[in-house]
């Protein structure tokens, strides 16, 4: 395939029309046939040591972190933060920082502070939360949608930049943060990463004020958020309708990418082998006949997210409300702890 | 990134050797054990080469990087220093508890130690210990800085010692396997007996040649030899300085203790680059024992060079350092410091900044002494001085505690070497404008009317104005048929510091439909007059009414007036308002949240998200929760931030979003010299309100030309630009800054073509012809009958005979080498350390032969030994010499004088050709300087060492006559000899470490422009004194200006009146017709005037001479 030749247009676009599945809401669970997630793996050797060091650090009851990034006022960890500091979370940071314990701890703390500042963790009653109501106007045209699961049971997050309905503002970043939070909540048991499908197509519909890429500053802020505060969350990145220059650029960069990153980025192969058509929007050659209706989709999504979060949080409290509980336990429906905090793992 | 990297001209000879330093890791560094550090390792040699490793994050200690450092061809010390720094986080107070206090406590540890094994020189150093980097005390005052480096320690190794065993054997491999070296903290001082290292560093070395074909062993030996030569020189230097140094040292140590009592923080909060710890050599300076002090010289040199941003290639800390100060805004409190205080401040700043500081202080002092009345400009100048020196220094960093005087004495030595290095780097990257003059040409009243022959109107006048200041020329559009034209057109002149003795010139021209544009009137406004008018509140338009002088006096008695409005904005003011205007202009928002801010910042440069967050942190806002900072806060931060760290991220004009990175194109077109962002912005934002004229002309003559002559010039002479290598010779008058053109007359051009391109016989014939003609003409002018020519010659060249000693000449030649009245050419400056021009001439200066060959002397085989006929090759070779070329034209005063005082050695006559020396020939492959007739006069000068004064005969110069003898002692400016008829050249060859040329000359030379100088004008100076400050010459009399012009070129009218062709032309014509049939003389097609106006070059005689061919 040449550098500038995009993959040939799929002609089979209409073929699936007849067996399309109408839908207008997100679904919470992946199909049963995908199986169930595996319980946490056993940590061995240095990883275990490193993990233990991080765990010890955050188990310390006297640990205090600043209330926001520009103040020196310190407060101890609140329950919500302990809920966020799961075993998988710490392992993600550890992996993301190449096994460096010091850096991981620092990054974790930075993220904790950041979550306080951005409004994900509420320290006081009158703090302004980052919730669905705040970002609802951003999603009126459905530029970011959670819909379906891929074959690895990762939730699918669609990002459609061509459906921009607002001027570039900080709220767009907030919306991204909210959607990331929602998508991670949607992760089923045993899964802690997402598949992000980025669509570069230019849409022309009423309400869409710009079909261009977001400005560099917003992209940079978003990237910064994703890198620093959601490490190892990206399972697969699927790029569709890539403009020719980006295509050429990707083609040129591809050989130089880190092998692990390379596996994650999919742009020149059909992604049917990662996502079943029954889980995919018809726009991208799937079978889901999905039309975004804000008044239906958005309230439904928020209630689902809240419900999931509440159930997980109540399970978190049930298992002791401490740092380091496995997400496998929090997301399951079993009654006793499968992976206790201090254990090396199950399998 | 550093904003505006500047031109990367290699002005020094290429180094042949490179040292690869393999920096592997450090260990046992106590700081790194206790604190979270980001170590950076800087490797540096004595000169401008330094390299740094990457930053290690989070207590890493392994770099494993190989740094390749070029060893300079002219080394001044054997040391290579491996310095370890800790890069402090941008705002240390926030995330870490190890903020200010801890750093200072680390710093406070004392204990100086030295690497005994290697640096066996000088037992100890360091007395004044008051220079701790007291962050703690200032932390609350200071704002977070962009990048701070904390000095941790260093290892200093001698290259000679390293490769001791590899000597001589040419085939040896110059590799040293990695071993551990101890590192020491220079700041920790003790009696010097305890060798307390603060850690170890593992280093490997490998010496390589840069060119593959070079033999490593030979190259190394050569390097070593030149090093030892330099060390010898330093030793002699030391001796001469000893006597003075000793006395003042004692005084100094007395007063030092007094000064040390001053509380530190008082000064510290002034500009502090966070580099105090980095530039801390004050310890060494402070030692009473000057012997050991002197030993440290070598070490200090290397210190100096740390701060010097000479090498644009290396990604040194050094370049970062100097970048910091580039855009420093004068703070109000600083400006309001009374003179005495600030002198102390500048000098005392040496505590942190070390030896460089006094370098700053010298010019400052000079400025403080100037009367207060022009305080506005003076402030500006001194600031500019600073900025200029900031090119080579880290300015004013830190604690101003130590003694000024003590420093000065010590520093004189360092400065010497340090300036000799500087000499290789003349063009400052960061020279910026002194300010901008905005001018609105409003209208003209009462122009005289000239009778028209063709049309039936009463008068014929379509006026336009050409306004000139130095290199900038603006032309207004023309107004149709009016005597009271209204223009209302604006122009912006960027004024550079060395141009402030120039003046504004206005020419009113009458546009004609078909013939040439006529000059109608002119006027002149000197800089000081302009500044006088700017007395009012800053930045106000000042209307000026300038009386115009009409060109033809016999016209009716109208008194025309030019109405202009002027506004001068000094650079400091531009800087002050830069961000305010930029932000107001760039955005309409009053508040910025993080997205809006990063959106705005993205438009002017590149910022990371962390940097954007710093804006919020500074005002204690939380960016991620959507809080905003106001516009005023943004401006405040930008101003602060720009003070501490330069515009490192900003390269786009906030107004027009045009990238201000220097492009090849802007460097080529010499119209805008080193235009930086601030001046650009001022012009640019101004342009929004008023339409500005574009400075698209080089000289006012060119601006007044009609389009068809421009096209013809372009076709026949080449592109009309400053310094372009073609037939347009542009010369700048040093006193007035006017740029004028010389042209090569057609026959000379033709002749040169024959010489250069002719093969075999013709070329040979022509050479023969030149020679015989030169000699014959010389004889002819010795004949008494040639007296008749004198008068017309004077008229033709509009010479000022009042300067001449004697009005009666027996022969033309006698007139030609006329003497001037005593007192007309007084050497400038009262010290013999100033090097003066040796002739009334067009001057170019080059600090190295390499440079001169790149820019000016294009002769393929030009070398100093060839020029000097192999005179003292160990002294005068291509590597060690600077050149000053003085080119005389026929109308010039033809005696040449001594550039400095000294004793004359034995002159050597060298016979040769009689080629022309005009720039076109010099810049061709012909080796005019090495093949022409010349005399080599060695002069033994106490200040400048031995130098050679070489008068070179050229076309039509019959002979060179010396009026001095071997063994004569001559004073500066005393006559050496004279040329008989014709133009010629004097070249002065001088060891480059003894002289620094004046900056305006070297700048012009680099741009390929000659500068008109007179005998006695300062051309250069020894490295230890500052440049002669040219006073502003006020030229009121337009006649004077006209005479300047005549010096350079001949007025059209004169040529018209005389209307005769030169004998040379005829001779050539005959010759050419004989050889080639019909002559093809290019410029005759250009237009009638051109053939006549162009006898300006030395080889051409005036048109009054009878044909001899």
Contacts between the chains, C-beta under 8 A, distances in Angstrom:
chain1	res1	chain2	res2	distance
A	68	B	622	4.0
A	68	B	624	7.7
A	68	B	625	6.8
A	69	B	94	8.0
A	69	B	613	6.8
A	69	B	616	7.9
A	69	B	617	6.7
A	69	B	622	5.7
A	69	B	623	6.9
A	69	B	624	6.7
A	70	B	94	7.2
A	70	B	616	6.0
A	70	B	617	4.2
A	70	B	619	8.0
A	70	B	620	5.2
A	70	B	621	6.0
A	70	B	622	5.3
A	70	B	623	7.6
A	71	B	620	6.6
A	71	B	622	7.4
A	72	B	94	7.7
A	100	B	58	7.2
A	102	B	58	5.9
A	102	B	59	7.3
A	103	B	57	7.8
A	103	B	58	5.7
A	106	B	58	7.9
A	114	B	624	5.9
A	117	B	622	4.6
A	117	B	623	7.8
A	117	B	624	4.4
A	117	B	625	4.9
A	118	B	624	4.3
A	118	B	625	6.1
A	119	B	625	6.0
A	128	B	625	6.9
A	128	B	626	7.8
A	168	B	595	6.4
A	168	B	599	6.2
A	169	B	593	7.6
A	169	B	595	5.5
A	169	B	596	7.3
A	170	B	593	4.5
A	170	B	594	5.7
A	170	B	595	3.9
A	170	B	596	7.3
A	170	B	626	5.4
A	172	B	595	7.1
A	173	B	594	7.8
A	173	B	595	6.2
A	174	B	626	7.4
A	215	B	599	5.9
A	215	B	602	7.3
A	216	B	602	5.3
A	217	B	595	6.4
A	217	B	598	3.8
A	217	B	599	4.1
A	217	B	601	7.5
A	217	B	602	4.6
A	218	B	595	6.0
A	218	B	598	8.0
A	218	B	599	7.4
A	220	B	598	6.5
A	220	B	602	7.7
A	220	B	608	7.6
A	220	B	609	5.8
A	221	B	594	6.7
A	221	B	595	6.2
A	221	B	598	6.2
A	221	B	609	5.9
A	224	B	609	4.0
